[in-house]
Structures are given as structure tokens and as C-alpha cells.
Amino acid sequence: MSDTLRDPLVMLLAGIGIPVFAALNAQLGARLGSPALAALVFAVVAFSSIFLYRAVLGPAVPLSALLHQPAYLFCAGVLFAFYILSITTIAPRFGVGNAVFFVLLGQILSAAVIDHFGLFGAARMQISAIRAAGMVMMAGGLFLIQRA
């Protein structure tokens, strides 16, 4: 399968997984009576899965390469933890759909800013009038879905 077909399909599956993850982890947090413990369990399972992937299929990059990276790059882990904790805590009372819709709105806005300025080494894609209109329509659609 070519990258032009595979990459969007993988990202679509990742997108499908986000609400499923949110619902599963929210339910685990509710059953345990601790969203933080559920988030920790999620993180351990995620770490184990990534570790196994790296051991079996991943590139042979030495772990020592981590020592030579700028410290700010590790903030991604803090953002990941924030996302896990917030979705696990808020989704049970706010609704998985509502929580994910606001996550999507945040993704649309931050992705546009990152692409527009080429932040963090991302490819630059200026926010054109057409892109801005598309983002407004997506945000409007999320608003309508959330209101229904």
C-alpha cells in the first residue's frame, strides 16, 4: 500500500481510537474510583506496548541519543499525561462525545498555528482564506454536534 493511502488510513484509525480510548479509560477510572489510577494504568500499558514495538520492529536508535535532545521536547510527555488525566476525569461526567469534540476543536486550532508558523520543525502551511474557512466550518460542525 502506498504512503498516500496508508498514512491517511492509519490516522483515521488513530482518530477512531481516541473516543474508544476515552470511553474505556473513563469507565476504568469510574470503576476504580480514581481517574488518576486509570490514567497511570493506561500509561503503563501504552509504555509497554511502545517498548514491545521498539524491541520487535523499531529502528535501532540507541537510547543514549535521548541525552542529547533539548529538554523542551520532553514536554510532549507532560501534554500526553494532561490529556490522559483530563479525558479520564472529565469524560464520565461531561460525556465522551462532548469531551472529544472539544479535544478536536483544540487540535484544529493548535494544528493550524503549528503549521502556519512551522513550529517545532513542522512543515509550514500558511493559513489561507480557504483553510481558515474550512477550520471555521469544522468548528461550526463541532459546535452543532455538541448542541444536538
C-alpha positions as CSV (number, residue, x, y, z in Angstrom):
1,M,0.0,0.0,0.0
2,S,1.4,3.4,-0.9
3,D,2.0,6.1,1.7
4,T,-0.7,8.3,0.2
5,L,-3.2,5.6,1.1
6,R,-1.6,4.1,4.2
7,D,-0.9,7.3,6.1
8,P,-4.5,8.7,6.0
9,L,-5.9,5.3,6.9
10,V,-3.6,5.0,9.9
11,M,-4.5,8.5,11.0
12,L,-8.2,7.7,10.6
13,L,-7.8,4.6,12.7
14,A,-6.0,6.6,15.3
15,G,-8.8,9.1,15.3
16,I,-11.3,6.3,15.7
17,G,-9.3,5.1,18.7
18,I,-9.4,8.3,20.6
19,P,-13.1,8.2,21.6
20,V,-12.8,4.4,22.2
21,F,-9.8,5.1,24.5
22,A,-11.7,7.9,26.2
23,A,-14.7,5.7,26.9
24,L,-12.7,2.7,28.1
25,N,-10.4,4.7,30.3
26,A,-13.2,6.8,31.7
27,Q,-15.0,3.6,32.6
28,L,-11.9,2.1,34.2
29,G,-11.5,5.4,36.2
30,A,-15.1,5.2,37.4
31,R,-14.8,1.5,38.3
32,L,-11.6,2.1,40.2
33,G,-12.9,5.3,41.8
34,S,-9.7,7.0,40.6
35,P,-9.2,8.6,37.2
36,A,-5.6,9.2,38.1
37,L,-5.0,5.5,38.7
38,A,-6.8,4.6,35.4
39,A,-4.5,7.2,33.7
40,L,-1.5,5.5,35.3
41,V,-2.6,2.1,34.1
42,F,-3.2,3.5,30.6
43,A,0.3,5.0,30.6
44,V,1.9,1.7,31.8
45,V,0.1,-0.3,29.1
46,A,1.0,2.3,26.5
47,F,4.6,2.3,27.6
48,S,4.7,-1.5,27.5
49,S,3.2,-1.5,24.0
50,I,5.6,1.0,22.6
51,F,8.5,-0.8,24.3
52,L,7.5,-4.1,22.7
53,Y,7.0,-2.4,19.3
54,R,10.5,-0.8,19.6
55,A,12.0,-4.2,20.6
56,V,10.4,-6.1,17.8
57,L,10.0,-3.6,14.9
58,G,11.5,-0.3,15.9
59,P,14.7,1.2,14.5
60,A,18.0,0.5,16.2
61,V,18.4,4.0,17.6
62,P,20.5,4.0,20.8
63,L,18.6,5.2,23.9
64,S,21.7,7.3,24.7
65,A,20.5,9.6,21.9
66,L,17.9,10.9,24.4
67,L,20.7,12.6,26.4
68,H,21.4,15.0,23.5
69,Q,17.9,16.3,22.9
70,P,16.7,19.7,24.1
71,A,14.7,19.5,27.3
72,Y,11.7,21.2,26.0
73,L,11.0,18.3,23.6
74,F,10.1,16.2,26.6
75,C,7.1,18.4,27.4
76,A,5.2,16.2,25.0
77,G,5.1,13.6,27.8
78,V,3.6,16.2,30.1
79,L,1.0,17.1,27.5
80,F,0.2,13.4,27.0
81,A,-0.3,13.0,30.7
82,F,-2.5,16.0,30.8
83,Y,-4.6,14.7,28.0
84,I,-5.0,11.2,29.6
85,L,-5.9,12.7,33.0
86,S,-8.3,15.2,31.7
87,I,-10.2,12.9,29.3
88,T,-10.3,10.2,32.0
89,T,-11.6,12.6,34.6
90,I,-14.0,14.8,32.6
91,A,-15.5,12.3,30.0
92,P,-17.6,10.4,32.6
93,R,-19.5,13.5,33.7
94,F,-19.3,15.6,30.5
95,G,-19.8,12.8,28.0
96,V,-17.2,11.1,25.8
97,G,-18.6,12.8,22.7
98,N,-18.6,16.3,24.2
99,A,-15.1,15.8,25.6
100,V,-13.7,14.5,22.3
101,F,-15.4,17.3,20.4
102,F,-13.6,19.9,22.4
103,V,-10.4,18.0,22.0
104,L,-10.9,18.1,18.3
105,L,-11.5,21.9,18.4
106,G,-8.3,22.3,20.3
107,Q,-6.5,20.1,17.7
108,I,-7.8,22.1,14.8
109,L,-6.7,25.4,16.4
110,S,-3.3,24.3,17.6
111,A,-2.5,22.3,14.4
112,A,-3.3,25.4,12.3
113,V,-1.0,27.6,14.4
114,I,1.8,25.0,14.4
115,D,1.6,24.6,10.6
116,H,1.3,28.3,9.9
117,F,4.4,29.2,11.8
118,G,6.3,25.9,11.2
119,L,6.6,25.4,14.9
120,F,8.6,22.5,16.4
121,G,10.1,21.7,12.9
122,A,6.7,21.1,11.3
123,A,6.3,21.9,7.6
124,R,4.9,25.4,7.0
125,M,1.4,25.7,5.6
126,Q,0.1,29.2,5.7
127,I,-3.4,29.7,6.9
128,S,-5.1,30.7,3.6
129,A,-8.6,32.0,3.4
130,I,-9.8,28.6,2.2
131,R,-8.0,26.8,5.1
132,A,-9.4,29.3,7.6
133,A,-12.9,28.8,6.1
134,G,-12.5,25.1,6.4
135,M,-11.4,25.4,10.0
136,V,-14.4,27.7,10.8
137,M,-16.7,25.1,9.2
138,M,-15.2,22.3,11.1
139,A,-15.5,24.3,14.4
140,G,-19.1,25.1,13.5
141,G,-19.8,21.5,12.8
142,L,-18.4,20.5,16.2
143,F,-20.5,23.2,17.8
144,L,-23.7,21.9,16.1
145,I,-22.9,18.3,17.1
146,Q,-22.2,19.3,20.7
147,R,-25.6,21.2,20.8
148,A,-27.6,18.3,19.4
